[in-house]
Amino acid sequence: MKHLTAIISVLLLPWMVQAQPSLRTEQVILITFDGLRWQELFTGADLSLIGDEAFVAEPEILKHRFWDEDAMMRRIRLMPFFWSVIAEEGQMYGNRAHGSLVNVTNNFLFSYPGYNEILTGFSDDRIISNDKIDNPNITILEYMNELPEFCNSVAAFGSWDVLPYIINENRSGVPVNAGFDLSEGQDLTDRERFLNELQPEIPSPWSTVRLDAFTHHYAMEHLKKYSPRRLYISYGETDDFAHDGKYDQYLNSAFQTDAFIDEIWTWVQSHAPYRNKTTLIITTDHGRGTQPKDAWKSHGTEIEGSD
């Protein structure tokens, strides 16, 4: 099952090269955590933040859940699937404390430029904002969707409502369910209909980002129903809770996203068309600040650690 790669920063996607007959991978699922720091992935909860009431509502409860004096144990508490499965059966890169540097190359160190870099393999200095502007570049999703063997077998799901523009849904033809989109079509499953009812009833803390549970379960229903060969899932809560200065919710979201990925991998390995023929690639669009202390909330060229 050695088909999992976790990279905390940005990467050149191996799925940009068409699979050769000798390769086992037939399906690829790309997953991104928006703005997850490498520090939490590799060393768990940050002691300087987990007990700070400026960033945590109930420090003792959070410490009970995620703290351990041993950094190796802390990271397992926070992201058990990463450390029980990916680290054992796959590959992990980006532990900067050990010289594993996986850096972004764009000059901005925020989301749209980062996602463009992930999805195209190069940075583009024309992309200078997070505005809803159609991406002039052809992403790997669009490229694959135009190949006869992958046509109508590519899809994307995300929590941020800018994702359809990053993928350029109108030009690419890649179906994108993002932001507060609902499932559409005549063949909706019972769960999709339920999600369509539930999403408008549960307010998101943000006007442009929905809660990741909706993104995840819409994506899972699509996976089960259509068996896409290339699927992209973009989770967003970690970045937005960090910008809000809520370290407790940032950790809770990282933990939950780890559980979502566990569910995806368990399903993949339980279904013959995917089992032992699917690669998961997990990464993030940018880092976060380290100094001064409250810089963890932010990222960008002026913030140390954002690359």
Secondary structure by P-SEA (a helix, b strand, c coil): cccbbbbcccccccccccccccccccbbbbbbccccccccccccccccccccccccccaaaaaaccccccaaaaaaaacccccccccccccccccccccccccccccccccaaaaaaaaccccccccccccccccccccaaaaaaacccccccccccccccccccccccccccccccccccccccccccaaaaaaaaccccccccccccccaaaaaaaaaaaaacccccbbbbbbcaaaaaaaaccaaaaaaaaaaaaaaaaaaaaaaaacccccccbbbbbbbcbbbbcccccccccccccccccc
